[in-house]
Amino acid sequence: MTLTKISHTDFPNWDAYYRRYQYLLAEQYYLPLLESWGVHPQGKNILDVGCGDGGFITAFARQGAECTAVEIREFPWQPEENLKFVVADITSDSAPSALGENFDLIILRDVIEHIPLELKPDFLISLGRFASAATRVLVTFPPFYSPFGLHQQTLLKSSARSIPFLGCLPLPLLRGVLKLAGESPAAISNVLEIRNCRMTIAAFKKLLSQAGMVILEERFFSVRPSHEIRYGWHTRPAPFGKWPLIREISVLGTAYLLKYKNLPPDRT
């Protein structure tokens, strides 16, 4: 499978480029991956949590799924058939009435690493209110201790974006490096958010146990599908995905298919 490489210079602005990148990522990689895992989105009800500008979930809507996309704040979303955008906090009491329940598929693409450490268990438990026993959950994230686990390739504009293992630097040194590189206060704040919300593979598996979730499928990447679209590097599985210590620093991305095993009786 070869993914289409695109460049931001081919688009009128960054937003247009990023939306197209997310769309291709879903259309060319994650939709086929889900199909191979026995999840067929066509005609299903799908919830995308932390949808951003909506590029990723748009690919599902165009495949015939009924989609709801939620964000904590409003984005300049583009109208799309079969797709509803909602501004809401999924942990709030009002979220189920605003979004619906019993979705067939819930998507968390590169979201869990943005949730504060102390809130992650409640976040995943709250997500169970939108699930049934048949619901599948797709989760992806770059492990924190991987070379680019701080999202520096996306968040930074200076040469610091190419420095691997920034997340391993002590906080004062990390701040100093980013300031010296000329990064904006907003960019530094975004990177520090990832650092404070760090998501490792080992911690993620403990989190699943707390939330009553089990792994059905998993995939580890030494080159993520997103890298193939953005940089032209061919997607590669991680050779050390089975070795816990080595995979924390060598796996650049993860993809999990999950389900809830302990739902209230009215959700089974």
C-alpha positions in Angstrom: 0.0 0.0 0.0 1.5 3.3 -1.1 0.1 6.5 0.4 0.0 9.8 -1.4 2.6 12.3 -0.4 1.5 15.9 -0.3 3.3 19.2 0.4 2.0 22.3 2.2 3.4 24.4 -0.6 0.8 22.9 -2.9 -2.0 24.4 -0.9 -3.2 28.0 -0.3 -2.7 27.8 3.4 -1.7 25.4 6.2 -5.3 24.7 7.2 -6.2 23.5 3.7 -3.0 21.3 3.6 -3.6 19.8 7.1 -7.2 19.0 6.4 -6.3 17.2 3.2 -3.5 15.3 5.0 -5.9 14.1 7.6 -8.4 13.0 4.9 -5.8 11.0 3.0 -4.6 9.4 6.2 -8.1 8.1 6.9 -9.0 7.2 3.3 -5.8 5.5 2.3 -4.6 3.9 5.6 -7.1 3.7 8.5 -10.2 2.8 6.6 -8.4 -0.2 5.0 -6.8 -1.1 8.3 -10.2 -1.2 10.1 -11.6 -3.3 7.3 -8.8 -5.8 7.8 -9.6 -5.8 11.5 -13.2 -6.7 10.7 -14.7 -3.2 11.3 -16.7 -2.1 8.3 -17.7 1.6 8.7 -20.1 1.9 5.8 -23.6 2.5 7.2 -22.4 2.6 10.8 -22.7 5.3 13.4 -19.3 6.8 14.2 -18.1 9.2 16.9 -14.8 11.1 16.3 -13.6 12.6 19.6 -11.1 15.5 19.3 -11.9 15.8 15.6 -9.9 19.0 15.0 -10.8 20.5 11.6 -12.6 17.3 10.6 -10.4 16.1 7.8 -10.1 12.6 9.2 -13.7 11.9 9.9 -14.8 13.3 6.5 -13.3 10.3 4.8 -15.6 8.0 6.9 -18.6 10.2 6.1 -17.8 9.9 2.3 -17.7 6.2 2.7 -21.4 6.2 3.8 -21.0 6.2 7.6 -23.2 8.4 9.8 -20.7 10.5 11.6 -20.6 12.8 14.7 -17.5 14.8 15.3 -16.9 16.6 18.6 -14.3 19.1 19.8 -13.9 21.2 23.0 -13.9 24.4 20.9 -15.2 25.4 17.5 -13.1 25.1 14.3 -13.9 26.5 10.8 -15.6 23.2 9.8 -16.7 22.6 6.3 -20.3 21.3 5.8 -20.3 17.6 4.8 -23.1 15.1 4.1 -23.5 12.5 6.8 -21.4 14.5 9.2 -22.4 16.6 12.2 -19.9 18.7 14.2 -20.6 19.5 17.9 -18.8 21.6 20.4 -18.9 19.7 23.7 -16.9 18.2 26.6 -17.5 14.5 26.4 -17.0 14.2 30.2 -19.9 16.5 30.9 -23.4 15.3 32.0 -25.0 16.8 29.0 -22.7 15.2 26.4 -24.8 12.0 25.7 -27.9 14.0 24.9 -25.8 16.3 22.6 -24.0 13.5 20.8 -26.0 10.4 21.1 -25.2 6.9 22.4 -24.4 3.4 21.3 -22.0 4.3 18.5 -20.6 1.4 16.4 -17.1 3.0 16.3 -15.4 5.6 18.4 -12.2 7.3 17.1 -9.5 8.9 19.3 -6.8 9.8 16.7 -3.8 11.3 18.5 -6.0 12.6 21.3 -5.2 10.6 24.4 -1.7 12.2 24.7 -3.3 15.6 25.0 -5.4 14.7 28.1 -3.9 15.6 31.5 -2.5 12.6 33.3 -4.9 12.8 36.2 -7.9 13.0 33.9 -7.1 10.2 31.5 -8.9 7.4 33.5 -12.1 9.4 33.8 -11.9 10.5 30.2 -11.9 6.9 28.9 -14.5 5.8 31.4 -16.7 8.7 30.3 -16.3 7.6 26.7 -18.0 4.3 27.7 -21.3 6.2 28.0 -21.3 6.4 24.2 -20.5 2.7 23.7 -22.3 -0.7 23.8 -20.8 -4.1 24.0 -20.5 -4.2 20.2 -18.7 -0.8 20.0 -15.1 -0.7 18.8 -12.7 2.0 19.7 -9.8 3.1 17.5 -7.0 4.8 19.4 -3.7 6.1 17.9 -0.9 8.1 19.5 2.9 8.6 19.3 4.5 7.2 22.5 6.0 9.9 24.7 9.6 8.6 24.8 9.8 8.0 21.0 12.1 10.3 19.0 9.2 12.6 18.1 6.8 12.0 21.0 6.4 15.7 21.7 4.7 16.3 18.3 7.6 18.6 17.6 7.5 17.9 13.8 3.9 19.3 13.8 4.0 21.9 16.6 7.4 23.6 16.0 8.6 25.8 13.1 12.3 26.1 13.8 15.1 23.6 13.4 14.1 22.3 16.8 11.4 20.3 15.1 14.0 17.9 13.8 15.6 17.2 17.2 14.7 13.7 18.4 13.9 12.8 22.0 13.1 16.4 23.1 10.8 14.9 25.7 13.7 13.4 27.6 15.2 16.8 28.4 14.7 18.3 31.8 12.0 20.9 31.8 14.3 24.0 32.2 16.6 22.7 29.5 13.7 22.0 27.1 12.3 25.6 27.6 15.8 27.0 27.0 16.3 25.0 23.8 12.9 26.1 22.4 13.5 29.7 23.3 17.0 29.7 21.8 15.5 28.2 18.6 13.1 31.1 18.3 9.9 29.2 18.9 6.8 31.3 19.8 5.3 31.2 23.3 2.2 29.5 21.8 4.4 26.7 20.3 6.3 26.3 23.5 3.1 26.0 25.4 1.7 23.4 23.1 4.9 21.3 23.4 4.9 21.6 27.2 1.2 20.4 27.2 2.3 17.2 25.5 5.1 16.8 27.9 2.8 17.2 30.9 0.2 14.9 29.5 2.8 12.2 28.4 1.4 8.9 27.2 3.7 5.9 27.1 2.7 2.5 25.8 3.0 0.9 29.3 0.9 3.7 30.9 -1.7 3.3 28.2 -2.1 -0.4 28.9 -2.6 0.3 32.6 -5.1 3.0 31.7 -7.1 0.5 29.7 -7.3 -1.8 32.7 -8.6 1.1 34.8 -11.2 2.0 32.2 -12.4 -1.6 31.7 -11.2 -1.9 28.1 -9.4 -4.7 26.3 -7.2 -4.8 23.2 -8.5 -6.6 20.2 -5.8 -5.5 17.7 -2.6 -3.5 17.9 0.0 -2.2 15.5 3.3 -0.5 16.2 5.1 1.7 13.6 8.8 2.6 13.2 7.5 5.0 10.4 3.9 6.2 10.9 1.4 6.4 8.0 1.3 10.1 8.7 5.0 10.4 7.9 4.5 8.7 4.5 1.9 11.3 3.5 3.8 14.3 4.9 7.4 13.3 4.1 7.3 10.4 1.7 8.8 7.9 4.1 7.3 4.5 3.5 5.2 3.2 6.4 7.0 0.5 8.3 6.0 -1.8 11.2 8.2 -1.6 14.3 10.6 -4.5 14.6 10.8 -4.2 18.3 7.1 -3.9 19.1 7.2 -6.9 21.4 10.0 -5.7 23.7 8.5 -3.4 26.3 11.6 -1.3 27.1 12.9 -0.9 23.6 9.5 -0.2 22.0 9.0 2.9 24.3 11.9 4.6 22.5 11.8 3.0 19.1 8.1 2.9 18.2 7.1 6.2 16.6 3.3 5.4 16.5 0.7 3.1 17.7 -2.8 2.0 16.6 -5.2 0.0 18.8 -8.6 -1.5 18.3 -10.4 -1.7 21.7 -13.7 -2.6 23.3 -15.3 -2.1 26.7 -15.7 -5.2 28.7 -17.5 -3.8 31.8 -20.4 -1.7 30.7 -23.6 -1.0 32.7 -26.4 -3.5 32.1 -28.3 -1.1 29.8 -25.4 -0.9 27.5 -24.8 -4.6 26.8 
